[in-house]
Amino acid sequence: MATIFTLSLVLLKFIGQAMWDALVGEHSSDQQATLHKA
C-alpha cells in the first residue's frame, strides 16, 4: 500500500514538473522570439 502511494506521489511530481517545464519553456521561447524581433 505504501509503495503504491509513493509511486503515485512520484508520478504526480513528475507530471507536475513536466507541465511546469512546458509552461516555463514556452514562456522563455516567447521571450527569445521577442528579443530576435527587436
Secondary structure, 3 states (H helix, E strand, C coil): CHHHHHHHHHHHHHHHHHHHHHHHHHHHHHHHHHHHHC
